[in-house]
Amino acid sequence: MDTYITMSQKEVNKYDIIKKVIKKELKEKEAANLLNISIRQVRRLKKRVKEKGVKGLVHLGRGKISNRKIPDSEKDEIVELLHKNYSDFGPTFAAEKLDEVHRIKRDPNVNP
């Protein structure tokens, strides 16, 4: 069964450079300059690629739920209140009203 890995273009480029370091086609110092990271970081990435292959460079937070995620029930309640009572308000004023009237405190610059 084939396994697909989603990578950003930046991660693909990083992988190509680290592979060249592993094959000794490129020096660690040159790779560090190309990637704009320290030599120590290049060594750490090289070790991860040797151990885990391409998966070693994929960001570890990818696919995980954010620690800051608003629970769906609270999000639904906020959206309903905004549509019902405050649809013509700006984000800051709506947030102030949610806090003042409904005791719901959320950052107005973050979409629920």
ChimeraX attribute file (.defattr): number of C-alpha atoms within 10 A of each C-alpha:
attribute: neighborCount
match mode: 1-to-1
recipient: residues
	/A:1	3
	/A:2	4
	/A:3	4
	/A:4	6
	/A:5	9
	/A:6	10
	/A:7	16
	/A:8	11
	/A:9	9
	/A:10	9
	/A:11	15
	/A:12	15
	/A:13	14
	/A:14	18
	/A:15	22
	/A:16	12
	/A:17	23
	/A:18	28
	/A:19	18
	/A:20	16
	/A:21	19
	/A:22	17
	/A:23	10
	/A:24	10
	/A:25	11
	/A:26	14
	/A:27	16
	/A:28	22
	/A:29	16
	/A:30	14
	/A:31	20
	/A:32	18
	/A:33	12
	/A:34	12
	/A:35	17
	/A:36	11
	/A:37	12
	/A:38	14
	/A:39	17
	/A:40	12
	/A:41	14
	/A:42	24
	/A:43	18
	/A:44	11
	/A:45	17
	/A:46	22
	/A:47	15
	/A:48	16
	/A:49	18
	/A:50	13
	/A:51	11
	/A:52	10
	/A:53	14
	/A:54	17
	/A:55	15
	/A:56	16
	/A:57	18
	/A:58	16
	/A:59	11
	/A:60	9
	/A:61	8
	/A:62	10
	/A:63	7
	/A:64	7
	/A:65	8
	/A:66	9
	/A:67	6
	/A:68	6
	/A:69	9
	/A:70	13
	/A:71	9
	/A:72	10
	/A:73	8
	/A:74	12
	/A:75	14
	/A:76	13
	/A:77	12
	/A:78	18
	/A:79	14
	/A:80	13
	/A:81	15
	/A:82	18
	/A:83	11
	/A:84	10
	/A:85	12
	/A:86	17
	/A:87	13
	/A:88	11
	/A:89	13
	/A:90	10
	/A:91	17
	/A:92	12
	/A:93	13
	/A:94	18
	/A:95	20
	/A:96	17
	/A:97	18
	/A:98	20
	/A:99	13
	/A:100	11
	/A:101	8
	/A:102	11
	/A:103	10
	/A:104	14
	/A:105	12
	/A:106	15
	/A:107	11
	/A:108	15
	/A:109	9
	/A:110	7
	/A:111	10
	/A:112	16
